[in-house]
Amino acid sequence: MKPALFILVFCAIGKLSFSADVETTVRRGLERLQRASVNWQSNEDCFSCHHHTLPMLASFEGAQAGLQLDSNWMQAQADAAHSYFEPLIEDMDMGSHVPGGAATVGYGLWALSLDQRVSDETTTAMVNYLLLIQGVARLRDNPPADLTKLNNGRWIASCRRAPMQASMVGDTVLALVGIERYATVEQQPRVALARTAAVRWLASAPLTSQQDRLWRLWGLQQLGGDEDAKALVQQAILNSQQSDGGWAESEERPSDALSTGQAVFMLCDSGIAPNDPAIARGRDFLLQTQHADGSWKFESHAEPVQPFFDNGDPHGKHQFISVAATAWATSALAQLMPTNE
């Protein structure tokens, strides 16, 4: 009996220690993200998926896991997002270009939903914009798309910058989720046509990248979809796990925190158990790669579209995408805290 008792006690102590490690890591990540977001609002007046939406997601997931939510910070983030889109109401209602196109507006609606904002004139215009540009990157110089044609069911970000804007599957899922959450009663007939076209395109789109697979899985979970299709995508993501426990943006690149955090988050969100061996290995990769300042580093390899400025975040010229990596890693680990098991 004594050896068995020793083993049981040892396992219990180990689990307590592990749980504390995850919570400590999440808290450090949240502190870093909230500081980055406050700095962004001091330095920039534009909406940012990496400094607004994704830090809000991490904070939301932390609250779901039992951590105290800084409601004032969350409200300030949502206010900043709303303030960016509100002056664009007239332009969006005409389908005039919004920088980033469908991806920007999709991330914007997601940010507002994370603070549980209700539908208003701004969100209605954002939905209207997405309905107008379905099938084209920009409405300018293009007529509204014929939604009976297969490829016109998709949404397309107006620029491609890996990994955040690397997938039309991601663009389409984000747009459709935002539309579903914020469309008014008057918009519903158009939404029904848009959804039918989008679902048809998503079902046929080849999943050629990790971003395609991750966003397809999240879309099947958020919007409803065939369980067999979801299981196939889950397995494809699980099969792409690297030997170090992480996931990579592509087969040619090493494991990174953004891809790993996103994979763990979306796998768990879609029903993979937190104690699944693959999830445990991904968790350990994230625990081992967090920096002392609470961040995770992702090395940017996309062509810059704007002049660089220092927001005061870690990792120099890689800081913006590293904020996104930190947000995904923190969101993933928050799902693995004991209250979520």
BALOBA-1460 file (C-alpha; in Angstrom, 3 decimals):
// residues 341
<rec num="1" residu="m" x="0.000" y="0.000" z="0.000"/>
<rec num="2" residu="k" x="2.797" y="2.429" z="0.771"/>
<rec num="3" residu="p" x="4.205" y="2.542" z="-2.804"/>
<rec num="4" residu="a" x="0.702" y="3.064" z="-4.192"/>
<rec num="5" residu="l" x="0.035" y="5.851" z="-1.698"/>
<rec num="6" residu="f" x="3.296" y="7.533" z="-2.668"/>
<rec num="7" residu="i" x="2.362" y="7.427" z="-6.355"/>
<rec num="8" residu="l" x="-1.092" y="8.888" z="-5.720"/>
<rec num="9" residu="v" x="0.291" y="11.709" z="-3.609"/>
<rec num="10" residu="f" x="3.021" y="12.420" z="-6.145"/>
<rec num="11" residu="c" x="0.476" y="12.618" z="-8.992"/>
<rec num="12" residu="a" x="-1.787" y="14.931" z="-7.011"/>
<rec num="13" residu="i" x="1.066" y="17.304" z="-6.208"/>
<rec num="14" residu="g" x="2.194" y="17.230" z="-9.832"/>
<rec num="15" residu="k" x="-1.268" y="18.146" z="-11.080"/>
<rec num="16" residu="l" x="-1.545" y="21.056" z="-8.659"/>
<rec num="17" residu="s" x="1.845" y="22.336" z="-9.787"/>
<rec num="18" residu="f" x="0.915" y="22.001" z="-13.456"/>
<rec num="19" residu="s" x="-2.391" y="23.845" z="-12.964"/>
<rec num="20" residu="a" x="-0.573" y="26.693" z="-11.266"/>
<rec num="21" residu="d" x="1.912" y="26.835" z="-14.152"/>
<rec num="22" residu="v" x="-0.875" y="27.191" z="-16.722"/>
<rec num="23" residu="e" x="-2.698" y="29.865" z="-14.746"/>
<rec num="24" residu="t" x="0.506" y="31.817" z="-14.125"/>
<rec num="25" residu="t" x="1.353" y="31.654" z="-17.824"/>
<rec num="26" residu="v" x="-2.128" y="32.862" z="-18.792"/>
<rec num="27" residu="r" x="-1.990" y="35.738" z="-16.313"/>
<rec num="28" residu="r" x="1.382" y="36.855" z="-17.653"/>
<rec num="29" residu="g" x="0.095" y="36.655" z="-21.207"/>
<rec num="30" residu="l" x="-2.993" y="38.712" z="-20.376"/>
<rec num="31" residu="e" x="-0.948" y="41.385" z="-18.639"/>
<rec num="32" residu="r" x="1.315" y="41.688" z="-21.677"/>
<rec num="33" residu="l" x="-1.641" y="41.835" z="-24.090"/>
<rec num="34" residu="q" x="-3.531" y="44.459" z="-22.147"/>
<rec num="35" residu="r" x="-0.443" y="46.641" z="-21.937"/>
<rec num="36" residu="a" x="0.099" y="46.290" z="-25.701"/>
<rec num="37" residu="s" x="-3.495" y="47.282" z="-26.417"/>
<rec num="38" residu="v" x="-3.344" y="50.359" z="-24.204"/>
<rec num="39" residu="n" x="-0.138" y="51.415" z="-25.948"/>
<rec num="40" residu="w" x="-1.780" y="50.926" z="-29.341"/>
<rec num="41" residu="q" x="-4.620" y="53.287" z="-28.494"/>
<rec num="42" residu="s" x="-2.046" y="55.902" z="-27.506"/>
<rec num="43" residu="n" x="-0.098" y="55.509" z="-30.753"/>
<rec num="44" residu="e" x="-2.703" y="54.663" z="-33.399"/>
<rec num="45" residu="d" x="-6.307" y="55.514" z="-34.198"/>
<rec num="46" residu="c" x="-6.886" y="52.636" z="-36.613"/>
<rec num="47" residu="f" x="-8.554" y="49.333" z="-35.811"/>
<rec num="48" residu="s" x="-6.222" y="46.358" z="-35.444"/>
<rec num="49" residu="c" x="-7.071" y="42.659" z="-35.444"/>
<rec num="50" residu="h" x="-3.830" y="41.916" z="-33.575"/>
<rec num="51" residu="h" x="-4.108" y="44.686" z="-30.965"/>
<rec num="52" residu="h" x="-7.901" y="44.816" z="-30.534"/>
<rec num="53" residu="t" x="-9.753" y="41.605" z="-31.391"/>
<rec num="54" residu="l" x="-7.259" y="38.922" z="-30.423"/>
<rec num="55" residu="p" x="-6.310" y="40.421" z="-27.024"/>
<rec num="56" residu="m" x="-10.058" y="40.714" z="-26.366"/>
<rec num="57" residu="l" x="-10.447" y="37.029" z="-27.227"/>
<rec num="58" residu="a" x="-7.709" y="36.099" z="-24.755"/>
<rec num="59" residu="s" x="-9.318" y="38.208" z="-22.020"/>
<rec num="60" residu="f" x="-12.726" y="36.696" z="-22.744"/>
<rec num="61" residu="e" x="-11.309" y="33.169" z="-22.539"/>
<rec num="62" residu="g" x="-9.497" y="34.041" z="-19.327"/>
<rec num="63" residu="a" x="-12.777" y="35.214" z="-17.812"/>
<rec num="64" residu="q" x="-14.485" y="32.018" z="-18.968"/>
<rec num="65" residu="a" x="-11.781" y="30.102" z="-17.098"/>
<rec num="66" residu="g" x="-12.484" y="31.998" z="-13.888"/>
<rec num="67" residu="l" x="-10.024" y="34.896" z="-14.012"/>
<rec num="68" residu="q" x="-11.353" y="38.351" z="-13.249"/>
<rec num="69" residu="l" x="-12.172" y="40.296" z="-16.407"/>
<rec num="70" residu="d" x="-11.075" y="43.924" z="-16.552"/>
<rec num="71" residu="s" x="-14.405" y="45.188" z="-17.859"/>
<rec num="72" residu="n" x="-13.141" y="48.757" z="-18.230"/>
<rec num="73" residu="w" x="-10.292" y="47.598" z="-20.470"/>
<rec num="74" residu="m" x="-12.650" y="45.385" z="-22.465"/>
<rec num="75" residu="q" x="-15.083" y="48.258" z="-22.939"/>
<rec num="76" residu="a" x="-12.283" y="50.594" z="-24.032"/>
<rec num="77" residu="q" x="-11.199" y="48.056" z="-26.647"/>
<rec num="78" residu="a" x="-14.711" y="47.703" z="-28.016"/>
<rec num="79" residu="d" x="-15.205" y="51.475" z="-27.935"/>
<rec num="80" residu="a" x="-12.033" y="51.930" z="-29.979"/>
<rec num="81" residu="a" x="-13.186" y="49.368" z="-32.533"/>
<rec num="82" residu="h" x="-16.618" y="50.958" z="-32.793"/>
<rec num="83" residu="s" x="-15.126" y="54.443" z="-33.094"/>
<rec num="84" residu="y" x="-13.049" y="53.331" z="-36.070"/>
<rec num="85" residu="f" x="-16.003" y="51.998" z="-38.048"/>
<rec num="86" residu="e" x="-18.658" y="54.540" z="-37.040"/>
<rec num="87" residu="p" x="-17.400" y="57.362" z="-39.337"/>
<rec num="88" residu="l" x="-17.390" y="54.861" z="-42.226"/>
<rec num="89" residu="i" x="-21.127" y="54.100" z="-42.082"/>
<rec num="90" residu="e" x="-21.995" y="55.960" z="-45.283"/>
<rec num="91" residu="d" x="-19.002" y="54.515" z="-47.146"/>
<rec num="92" residu="m" x="-19.747" y="50.973" z="-45.999"/>
<rec num="93" residu="d" x="-23.389" y="51.283" z="-47.028"/>
<rec num="94" residu="m" x="-22.170" y="52.055" z="-50.549"/>
<rec num="95" residu="g" x="-19.582" y="49.277" z="-50.543"/>
<rec num="96" residu="s" x="-16.694" y="51.751" z="-50.609"/>
<rec num="97" residu="h" x="-13.355" y="50.238" z="-49.681"/>
<rec num="98" residu="v" x="-12.399" y="49.689" z="-46.050"/>
<rec num="99" residu="p" x="-8.652" y="49.069" z="-45.580"/>
<rec num="100" residu="g" x="-8.202" y="45.317" z="-45.318"/>
<rec num="101" residu="g" x="-11.671" y="44.727" z="-46.711"/>
<rec num="102" residu="a" x="-13.635" y="41.724" z="-45.491"/>
<rec num="103" residu="a" x="-10.958" y="40.653" z="-43.005"/>
<rec num="104" residu="t" x="-10.939" y="44.018" z="-41.208"/>
<rec num="105" residu="v" x="-14.718" y="44.203" z="-40.946"/>
<rec num="106" residu="g" x="-14.984" y="40.549" z="-39.910"/>
<rec num="107" residu="y" x="-12.450" y="41.024" z="-37.128"/>
<rec num="108" residu="g" x="-14.240" y="44.248" z="-36.157"/>
<rec num="109" residu="l" x="-17.582" y="42.510" z="-35.692"/>
<rec num="110" residu="w" x="-15.856" y="39.771" z="-33.712"/>
<rec num="111" residu="a" x="-14.314" y="42.379" z="-31.399"/>
<rec num="112" residu="l" x="-17.701" y="43.974" z="-30.753"/>
<rec num="113" residu="s" x="-19.297" y="40.595" z="-30.069"/>
<rec num="114" residu="l" x="-16.634" y="39.752" z="-27.482"/>
<rec num="115" residu="d" x="-17.861" y="42.745" z="-25.460"/>
<rec num="116" residu="q" x="-21.453" y="41.689" z="-26.166"/>
<rec num="117" residu="r" x="-22.280" y="44.891" z="-28.026"/>
<rec num="118" residu="v" x="-25.790" y="45.010" z="-29.436"/>
<rec num="119" residu="s" x="-26.605" y="45.694" z="-33.065"/>
<rec num="120" residu="d" x="-26.698" y="49.375" z="-34.019"/>
<rec num="121" residu="e" x="-26.315" y="51.594" z="-37.071"/>
<rec num="122" residu="t" x="-22.580" y="50.908" z="-37.239"/>
<rec num="123" residu="t" x="-22.824" y="47.113" z="-37.085"/>
<rec num="124" residu="t" x="-25.694" y="47.199" z="-39.586"/>
<rec num="125" residu="a" x="-23.482" y="49.111" z="-42.020"/>
<rec num="126" residu="m" x="-20.631" y="46.660" z="-41.409"/>
<rec num="127" residu="v" x="-22.927" y="43.751" z="-42.272"/>
<rec num="128" residu="n" x="-24.222" y="45.621" z="-45.307"/>
<rec num="129" residu="y" x="-20.655" y="46.176" z="-46.491"/>
<rec num="130" residu="l" x="-19.871" y="42.471" z="-46.219"/>
<rec num="131" residu="l" x="-23.031" y="41.563" z="-48.113"/>
<rec num="132" residu="l" x="-22.124" y="44.026" z="-50.866"/>
<rec num="133" residu="i" x="-18.553" y="42.802" z="-51.366"/>
<rec num="134" residu="q" x="-19.121" y="39.047" z="-51.200"/>
<rec num="135" residu="g" x="-17.189" y="37.494" z="-54.080"/>
<rec num="136" residu="v" x="-14.888" y="40.473" z="-54.733"/>
<rec num="137" residu="a" x="-11.990" y="42.014" z="-52.814"/>
<rec num="138" residu="r" x="-13.198" y="45.531" z="-53.641"/>
<rec num="139" residu="l" x="-16.510" y="46.630" z="-55.079"/>
<rec num="140" residu="r" x="-14.807" y="49.475" z="-56.914"/>
<rec num="141" residu="d" x="-14.597" y="48.685" z="-60.628"/>
<rec num="142" residu="n" x="-16.531" y="45.449" z="-60.026"/>
<rec num="143" residu="p" x="-20.284" y="44.870" z="-60.196"/>
<rec num="144" residu="p" x="-21.891" y="43.006" z="-57.272"/>
<rec num="145" residu="a" x="-21.031" y="39.331" z="-57.621"/>
<rec num="146" residu="d" x="-23.441" y="36.759" z="-59.036"/>
<rec num="147" residu="l" x="-23.864" y="34.495" z="-56.006"/>
<rec num="148" residu="t" x="-25.004" y="31.566" z="-58.126"/>
<rec num="149" residu="k" x="-21.391" y="31.181" z="-59.280"/>
<rec num="150" residu="l" x="-19.429" y="28.968" z="-56.903"/>
<rec num="151" residu="n" x="-16.368" y="31.169" z="-56.291"/>
<rec num="152" residu="n" x="-18.530" y="34.187" z="-55.557"/>
<rec num="153" residu="g" x="-19.622" y="32.641" z="-52.274"/>
<rec num="154" residu="r" x="-16.306" y="33.534" z="-50.662"/>
<rec num="155" residu="w" x="-15.062" y="36.720" z="-49.047"/>
<rec num="156" residu="i" x="-11.608" y="38.006" z="-49.908"/>
<rec num="157" residu="a" x="-9.354" y="40.259" z="-47.833"/>
<rec num="158" residu="s" x="-8.044" y="43.114" z="-49.942"/>
<rec num="159" residu="c" x="-4.435" y="42.155" z="-49.184"/>
<rec num="160" residu="r" x="-2.704" y="38.863" z="-48.465"/>
<rec num="161" residu="r" x="-0.279" y="38.873" z="-45.542"/>
<rec num="162" residu="a" x="0.571" y="35.563" z="-43.913"/>
<rec num="163" residu="p" x="-0.427" y="34.321" z="-41.479"/>
<rec num="164" residu="m" x="-3.182" y="36.723" z="-40.393"/>
<rec num="165" residu="q" x="-4.587" y="37.305" z="-43.875"/>
<rec num="166" residu="a" x="-3.423" y="34.175" z="-45.628"/>
<rec num="167" residu="s" x="-6.678" y="32.298" z="-46.120"/>
<rec num="168" residu="m" x="-9.848" y="33.034" z="-48.056"/>
<rec num="169" residu="v" x="-11.438" y="30.287" z="-45.975"/>
<rec num="170" residu="g" x="-10.594" y="32.405" z="-42.930"/>
<rec num="171" residu="d" x="-11.898" y="35.576" z="-44.575"/>
<rec num="172" residu="t" x="-15.147" y="33.814" z="-45.424"/>
<rec num="173" residu="v" x="-15.689" y="32.242" z="-42.018"/>
<rec num="174" residu="l" x="-14.981" y="35.498" z="-40.162"/>
<rec num="175" residu="a" x="-17.324" y="37.445" z="-42.426"/>
<rec num="176" residu="l" x="-20.121" y="34.919" z="-42.140"/>
<rec num="177" residu="v" x="-19.835" y="34.609" z="-38.353"/>
<rec num="178" residu="g" x="-20.030" y="38.404" z="-38.036"/>
<rec num="179" residu="i" x="-23.020" y="38.588" z="-40.355"/>
<rec num="180" residu="e" x="-24.843" y="35.844" z="-38.443"/>
<rec num="181" residu="r" x="-24.303" y="37.669" z="-35.144"/>
<rec num="182" residu="y" x="-25.221" y="41.181" z="-36.232"/>
<rec num="183" residu="a" x="-27.592" y="41.081" z="-39.213"/>
<rec num="184" residu="t" x="-30.880" y="42.893" z="-38.658"/>
<rec num="185" residu="v" x="-34.299" y="41.438" z="-39.430"/>
<rec num="186" residu="e" x="-34.430" y="43.566" z="-42.577"/>
<rec num="187" residu="q" x="-31.122" y="42.126" z="-43.771"/>
<rec num="188" residu="q" x="-32.131" y="38.484" z="-43.277"/>
<rec num="189" residu="p" x="-33.316" y="37.750" z="-46.850"/>
<rec num="190" residu="r" x="-29.935" y="38.879" z="-48.213"/>
<rec num="191" residu="v" x="-28.144" y="37.017" z="-45.427"/>
<rec num="192" residu="a" x="-29.888" y="33.774" z="-46.377"/>
<rec num="193" residu="l" x="-28.618" y="34.064" z="-49.950"/>
<rec num="194" residu="a" x="-25.126" y="34.996" z="-48.767"/>
<rec num="195" residu="r" x="-24.948" y="32.101" z="-46.324"/>
<rec num="196" residu="t" x="-26.120" y="29.562" z="-48.897"/>
<rec num="197" residu="a" x="-23.446" y="30.741" z="-51.318"/>
<rec num="198" residu="a" x="-20.742" y="30.822" z="-48.632"/>
<rec num="199" residu="v" x="-21.536" y="27.371" z="-47.247"/>
<rec num="200" residu="r" x="-21.492" y="25.944" z="-50.777"/>
<rec num="201" residu="w" x="-18.100" y="27.520" z="-51.459"/>
<rec num="202" residu="l" x="-16.629" y="26.427" z="-48.107"/>
<rec num="203" residu="a" x="-17.725" y="22.836" z="-48.719"/>
<rec num="204" residu="s" x="-15.884" y="22.806" z="-52.047"/>
<rec num="205" residu="a" x="-12.784" y="24.852" z="-51.196"/>
<rec num="206" residu="p" x="-9.558" y="22.810" z="-51.031"/>
<rec num="207" residu="l" x="-7.813" y="23.164" z="-47.668"/>
<rec num="208" residu="t" x="-4.288" y="23.770" z="-48.897"/>
<rec num="209" residu="s" x="-2.784" y="25.462" z="-45.836"/>
<rec num="210" residu="q" x="-2.871" y="25.192" z="-42.071"/>
<rec num="211" residu="q" x="-4.793" y="28.464" z="-41.895"/>
<rec num="212" residu="d" x="-7.396" y="27.009" z="-44.263"/>
<rec num="213" residu="r" x="-7.810" y="23.960" z="-42.047"/>
<rec num="214" residu="l" x="-7.977" y="25.902" z="-38.786"/>
<rec num="215" residu="w" x="-10.560" y="28.399" z="-39.995"/>
<rec num="216" residu="r" x="-12.595" y="25.678" z="-41.684"/>
<rec num="217" residu="l" x="-12.774" y="23.825" z="-38.373"/>
<rec num="218" residu="w" x="-13.760" y="26.952" z="-36.462"/>
<rec num="219" residu="g" x="-16.417" y="27.713" z="-39.054"/>
<rec num="220" residu="l" x="-17.904" y="24.227" z="-38.815"/>
<rec num="221" residu="q" x="-18.073" y="24.648" z="-35.045"/>
<rec num="222" residu="q" x="-19.424" y="28.210" z="-34.957"/>
<rec num="223" residu="l" x="-21.848" y="28.004" z="-37.866"/>
<rec num="224" residu="g" x="-22.879" y="24.375" z="-37.649"/>
<rec num="225" residu="g" x="-21.802" y="21.707" z="-40.057"/>
<rec num="226" residu="d" x="-21.500" y="18.040" z="-40.792"/>
<rec num="227" residu="e" x="-19.845" y="16.133" z="-37.934"/>
<rec num="228" residu="d" x="-17.993" y="13.852" z="-40.336"/>
<rec num="229" residu="a" x="-16.550" y="16.879" z="-42.128"/>
<rec num="230" residu="k" x="-15.500" y="18.362" z="-38.801"/>
<rec num="231" residu="a" x="-13.809" y="15.115" z="-37.736"/>
<rec num="232" residu="l" x="-11.842" y="14.980" z="-40.986"/>
<rec num="233" residu="v" x="-10.519" y="18.513" z="-40.504"/>
<rec num="234" residu="q" x="-9.704" y="17.833" z="-36.856"/>
<rec num="235" residu="q" x="-7.686" y="14.792" z="-37.864"/>
<rec num="236" residu="a" x="-5.829" y="16.703" z="-40.572"/>
<rec num="237" residu="i" x="-4.804" y="19.313" z="-37.994"/>
<rec num="238" residu="l" x="-3.785" y="16.655" z="-35.479"/>
<rec num="239" residu="n" x="-1.731" y="14.905" z="-38.150"/>
<rec num="240" residu="s" x="0.227" y="18.093" z="-38.821"/>
<rec num="241" residu="q" x="1.553" y="18.380" z="-35.256"/>
<rec num="242" residu="q" x="5.353" y="18.601" z="-35.157"/>
<rec num="243" residu="s" x="7.705" y="16.353" z="-33.198"/>
<rec num="244" residu="d" x="8.309" y="19.131" z="-30.630"/>
<rec num="245" residu="g" x="4.597" y="19.259" z="-29.786"/>
<rec num="246" residu="g" x="3.930" y="22.502" z="-31.634"/>
<rec num="247" residu="w" x="2.251" y="23.310" z="-34.904"/>
<rec num="248" residu="a" x="3.809" y="25.257" z="-37.761"/>
<rec num="249" residu="e" x="2.419" y="27.671" z="-40.303"/>
<rec num="250" residu="s" x="3.552" y="25.307" z="-43.067"/>
<rec num="251" residu="e" x="5.657" y="22.172" z="-43.506"/>
<rec num="252" residu="e" x="8.650" y="24.327" z="-44.426"/>
<rec num="253" residu="r" x="8.586" y="26.408" z="-41.234"/>
<rec num="254" residu="p" x="9.349" y="25.531" z="-37.596"/>
<rec num="255" residu="s" x="6.716" y="25.285" z="-34.891"/>
<rec num="256" residu="d" x="5.512" y="28.636" z="-33.610"/>
<rec num="257" residu="a" x="3.260" y="29.975" z="-30.869"/>
<rec num="258" residu="l" x="0.676" y="31.508" z="-33.195"/>
<rec num="259" residu="s" x="0.020" y="28.295" z="-35.113"/>
<rec num="260" residu="t" x="0.192" y="26.188" z="-31.953"/>
<rec num="261" residu="g" x="-2.081" y="28.455" z="-29.938"/>
<rec num="262" residu="q" x="-4.589" y="28.672" z="-32.757"/>
<rec num="263" residu="a" x="-4.534" y="24.895" z="-33.270"/>
<rec num="264" residu="v" x="-4.998" y="24.088" z="-29.580"/>
<rec num="265" residu="f" x="-7.727" y="26.720" z="-29.250"/>
<rec num="266" residu="m" x="-9.723" y="25.600" z="-32.277"/>
<rec num="267" residu="l" x="-9.290" y="21.890" z="-31.594"/>
<rec num="268" residu="c" x="-10.548" y="22.280" z="-28.025"/>
<rec num="269" residu="d" x="-13.327" y="24.615" z="-29.144"/>
<rec num="270" residu="s" x="-14.491" y="21.933" z="-31.568"/>
<rec num="271" residu="g" x="-14.614" y="19.175" z="-28.973"/>
<rec num="272" residu="i" x="-11.133" y="17.669" z="-28.649"/>
<rec num="273" residu="a" x="-10.604" y="16.921" z="-24.946"/>
<rec num="274" residu="p" x="-8.137" y="19.112" z="-23.022"/>
<rec num="275" residu="n" x="-6.361" y="15.963" z="-21.808"/>
<rec num="276" residu="d" x="-5.913" y="14.564" z="-25.309"/>
<rec num="277" residu="p" x="-2.207" y="13.684" z="-25.748"/>
<rec num="278" residu="a" x="-1.839" y="16.031" z="-28.724"/>
<rec num="279" residu="i" x="-3.329" y="18.918" z="-26.749"/>
<rec num="280" residu="a" x="-1.039" y="18.149" z="-23.811"/>
<rec num="281" residu="r" x="1.992" y="18.254" z="-26.090"/>
<rec num="282" residu="g" x="0.840" y="21.543" z="-27.593"/>
<rec num="283" residu="r" x="0.274" y="22.922" z="-24.101"/>
<rec num="284" residu="d" x="3.801" y="21.968" z="-23.072"/>
<rec num="285" residu="f" x="5.236" y="23.623" z="-26.182"/>
<rec num="286" residu="l" x="3.482" y="26.873" z="-25.253"/>
<rec num="287" residu="l" x="4.507" y="26.681" z="-21.599"/>
<rec num="288" residu="q" x="8.126" y="26.196" z="-22.615"/>
<rec num="289" residu="t" x="8.273" y="28.991" z="-25.192"/>
<rec num="290" residu="q" x="6.726" y="31.935" z="-23.345"/>
<rec num="291" residu="h" x="9.224" y="34.738" z="-22.743"/>
<rec num="292" residu="a" x="9.819" y="36.155" z="-19.269"/>
<rec num="293" residu="d" x="7.892" y="39.321" z="-20.221"/>
<rec num="294" residu="g" x="4.730" y="37.279" z="-20.870"/>
<rec num="295" residu="s" x="4.988" y="37.336" z="-24.664"/>
<rec num="296" residu="w" x="5.527" y="34.737" z="-27.357"/>
<rec num="297" residu="k" x="7.633" y="35.666" z="-30.370"/>
<rec num="298" residu="f" x="6.591" y="35.127" z="-33.972"/>
<rec num="299" residu="e" x="9.012" y="36.201" z="-36.673"/>
<rec num="300" residu="s" x="7.230" y="38.252" z="-39.311"/>
<rec num="301" residu="h" x="7.892" y="37.231" z="-42.899"/>
<rec num="302" residu="a" x="5.160" y="39.206" z="-44.681"/>
<rec num="303" residu="e" x="5.904" y="42.229" z="-46.826"/>
<rec num="304" residu="p" x="5.098" y="45.337" z="-44.751"/>
<rec num="305" residu="v" x="2.239" y="47.453" z="-46.078"/>
<rec num="306" residu="q" x="2.685" y="50.319" z="-43.620"/>
<rec num="307" residu="p" x="5.738" y="52.083" z="-42.205"/>
<rec num="308" residu="f" x="6.923" y="50.397" z="-39.020"/>
<rec num="309" residu="f" x="6.533" y="52.174" z="-35.701"/>
<rec num="310" residu="d" x="7.474" y="50.985" z="-32.229"/>
<rec num="311" residu="n" x="4.393" y="50.385" z="-30.092"/>
<rec num="312" residu="g" x="6.581" y="49.519" z="-27.112"/>
<rec num="313" residu="d" x="5.869" y="45.798" z="-27.376"/>
<rec num="314" residu="p" x="8.568" y="43.097" z="-27.250"/>
<rec num="315" residu="h" x="10.388" y="41.716" z="-30.297"/>
<rec num="316" residu="g" x="11.162" y="44.839" z="-32.317"/>
<rec num="317" residu="k" x="10.001" y="44.669" z="-35.927"/>
<rec num="318" residu="h" x="8.202" y="41.401" z="-35.136"/>
<rec num="319" residu="q" x="6.107" y="42.945" z="-32.359"/>
<rec num="320" residu="f" x="2.708" y="43.263" z="-34.086"/>
<rec num="321" residu="i" x="2.437" y="39.647" z="-35.195"/>
<rec num="322" residu="s" x="3.968" y="38.585" z="-31.865"/>
<rec num="323" residu="v" x="1.016" y="40.233" z="-30.104"/>
<rec num="324" residu="a" x="-1.250" y="38.021" z="-32.215"/>
<rec num="325" residu="a" x="0.851" y="34.976" z="-31.304"/>
<rec num="326" residu="t" x="0.656" y="35.908" z="-27.630"/>
<rec num="327" residu="a" x="-3.111" y="36.270" z="-27.869"/>
<rec num="328" residu="w" x="-3.634" y="32.882" z="-29.513"/>
<rec num="329" residu="a" x="-1.269" y="31.160" z="-27.069"/>
<rec num="330" residu="t" x="-2.974" y="32.770" z="-24.074"/>
<rec num="331" residu="s" x="-6.453" y="31.963" z="-25.397"/>
<rec num="332" residu="a" x="-5.456" y="28.333" z="-25.909"/>
<rec num="333" residu="l" x="-3.966" y="27.904" z="-22.448"/>
<rec num="334" residu="a" x="-6.988" y="29.589" z="-20.842"/>
<rec num="335" residu="q" x="-9.102" y="26.782" z="-22.273"/>
<rec num="336" residu="l" x="-6.843" y="24.300" z="-20.469"/>
<rec num="337" residu="m" x="-7.168" y="25.822" z="-17.014"/>
<rec num="338" residu="p" x="-8.839" y="23.518" z="-14.463"/>
<rec num="339" residu="t" x="-12.225" y="25.264" z="-14.599"/>
<rec num="340" residu="n" x="-12.413" y="24.424" z="-18.309"/>
<rec num="341" residu="e" x="-11.653" y="20.732" z="-17.832"/>
